Amino acid sequence: AGTGLVAGEVVVDALPYFDQGYEAPGVREASAALVEEETRRHRPTKNYLSYFNSPRFFCFETDIMRNAFERLAARQPIELLNMKRYELPAPSSGQKNDITAWQECVNNSMAQLEHQAVRIENLELMSQHGCNAWKVYNENLVHMIEHAQKELQKLRKHIQDLNWQQKNMQLQLDLN
């Protein structure tokens, strides 16, 4: 596993810049004047958010979600699952002797039986291979995490090297 931060630990990945010349006469007054000019140009308003677009709270809502929210707001119960497609009705009383009507009923029952057989087969495949597929997926995630942690370590090392270079450069300038 990688090195995580201890609670409350702060990682500083940059050194402050020590620019020369701020002690010179007039520099502090000039910078204060620039800040004052900027604050005069941009006075805060009561509605400081007026420059931004209004938030779009519902941009990810789908029609199904909208309908569900409207149903909940109207305090209507959820629609029951329509079981009509699973019914196997016999031909109507007027078609009891019609061979084509009975053939349609048989075809309907065969289609539903095949659908159920496919569902059972999918469940069997899931019980045989699903656990192993999940383990393989988890192993891939572990490898991805390890790779990401190695990359993070490289970046932290690079940042530390840059900070040391910057510090040494500033110390060299300070000594001159």
C-alpha positions in Angstrom: 0.0 0.0 0.0 1.0 3.6 -0.5 1.9 6.2 2.2 -1.3 7.9 3.3 -1.5 11.1 5.2 -1.9 10.9 9.0 -4.9 12.8 10.3 -4.1 16.5 10.6 -0.9 16.2 8.5 -0.4 18.9 5.9 1.7 18.4 2.8 3.3 21.6 1.6 4.4 21.1 -2.0 5.7 24.6 -2.8 8.1 27.1 -1.2 7.2 30.7 -0.9 8.9 33.1 -3.3 11.3 35.6 -1.6 11.3 38.4 -4.1 13.8 41.2 -3.5 13.0 44.9 -3.4 9.9 45.2 -1.3 11.8 47.1 1.3 12.7 49.8 -1.1 11.1 53.2 -0.4 7.7 53.7 -2.1 7.1 50.0 -3.1 4.7 49.4 -0.2 2.8 52.6 -1.0 2.6 51.8 -4.7 1.2 48.3 -4.0 -1.3 49.7 -1.6 -2.4 52.2 -4.3 -2.9 49.4 -6.8 -5.0 47.5 -4.4 -7.1 50.6 -3.6 -7.6 51.3 -7.3 -8.8 47.8 -7.9 -11.3 47.9 -5.0 -12.6 51.3 -6.3 -13.2 49.8 -9.7 -15.0 46.7 -8.5 -17.3 47.8 -5.7 -19.2 44.8 -4.1 -22.9 44.8 -4.8 -25.7 43.4 -2.8 -26.2 40.7 -5.3 -22.6 39.7 -6.0 -23.7 36.5 -7.7 -25.6 38.4 -10.4 -22.6 37.9 -12.7 -22.9 34.2 -12.6 -25.4 32.0 -14.5 -28.2 30.8 -12.3 -27.6 27.2 -11.1 -29.1 24.4 -13.0 -30.2 22.0 -10.3 -32.3 19.8 -12.6 -29.8 19.3 -15.5 -29.3 15.7 -14.7 -33.0 14.8 -14.2 -34.5 12.4 -16.7 -38.1 12.1 -17.7 -38.5 9.1 -15.5 -37.1 10.9 -12.5 -39.3 13.9 -13.2 -42.4 11.7 -13.4 -41.4 10.0 -10.2 -40.9 13.3 -8.4 -44.3 14.6 -9.6 -45.9 11.4 -8.4 -44.3 11.7 -5.0 -45.3 15.4 -4.8 -48.9 14.4 -5.5 -48.6 11.7 -2.9 -49.7 9.0 -5.4 -48.6 5.4 -4.8 -46.2 3.8 -7.2 -47.7 1.9 -10.1 -47.9 -1.8 -9.6 -45.9 -4.0 -11.9 -47.9 -4.8 -15.0 -48.2 -8.6 -15.0 -50.3 -8.7 -18.2 -47.4 -9.9 -20.3 -47.0 -12.9 -18.1 -50.6 -14.0 -18.5 -51.5 -16.9 -20.8 -55.1 -16.1 -21.8 -57.1 -18.6 -23.7 -58.9 -17.5 -26.8 -62.1 -15.5 -26.1 -65.4 -17.4 -25.9 -66.2 -16.5 -29.6 -62.9 -18.0 -30.8 -62.9 -21.3 -28.8 -63.2 -23.3 -32.0 -60.7 -21.1 -34.0 -57.5 -22.9 -34.7 -55.5 -19.7 -35.5 -56.5 -18.2 -32.1 -55.3 -21.3 -30.3 -52.1 -21.2 -32.4 -51.5 -17.6 -31.3 -52.0 -18.7 -27.6 -49.6 -21.5 -28.0 -47.0 -19.2 -29.7 -47.4 -16.7 -26.8 -46.9 -19.4 -24.2 -43.8 -20.7 -26.1 -42.3 -17.2 -26.3 -42.8 -16.7 -22.5 -41.4 -20.2 -21.8 -38.3 -19.4 -23.9 -37.9 -16.0 -22.1 -38.0 -17.7 -18.7 -35.5 -20.4 -19.9 -33.1 -17.7 -21.0 -33.5 -15.9 -17.7 -32.8 -19.2 -15.8 -29.7 -19.8 -18.1 -28.4 -16.3 -17.3 -28.8 -16.9 -13.6 -27.0 -20.2 -13.9 -24.1 -18.6 -15.8 -24.0 -15.8 -13.2 -23.8 -18.4 -10.4 -21.0 -20.3 -12.2 -18.9 -17.4 -13.5 -20.1 -14.3 -11.7 -18.0 -14.8 -8.6 -14.8 -15.4 -10.5 -15.5 -12.4 -12.8 -16.0 -10.3 -9.6 -12.6 -11.5 -8.2 -10.9 -10.8 -11.5 -12.4 -7.3 -11.5 -11.3 -6.7 -7.9 -7.7 -7.9 -8.8 -7.7 -5.4 -11.7 -8.8 -2.6 -9.4 -6.0 -3.6 -6.9 -3.4 -3.4 -9.8 -4.8 -0.1 -10.9 -4.6 1.3 -7.4 -1.0 0.1 -7.0 0.0 1.7 -10.3 -1.7 5.0 -9.3 0.1 5.0 -5.9 3.5 4.4 -7.7 2.7 7.3 -10.0 1.7 9.4 -7.0 5.0 8.6 -5.3 6.9 9.6 -8.4 5.1 12.9 -8.6 5.7 13.6 -4.9 9.4 12.9 -5.4 9.5 15.1 -8.4 7.7 17.9 -6.5 10.1 17.5 -3.6 13.1 17.7 -6.0 11.7 20.9 -7.6 11.2 22.4 -4.1 14.7 21.6 -3.1 16.0 23.1 -6.4 13.9 26.2 -5.8 15.1 26.5 -2.2 18.8 26.1 -3.2 18.4 28.6 -6.0 16.8 31.1 -3.6 19.5 30.5 -1.0 22.2 31.0 -3.6 20.5 34.3 -4.6 20.3 35.3 -0.9 24.0 34.7 -0.4 24.9 36.9 -3.3 
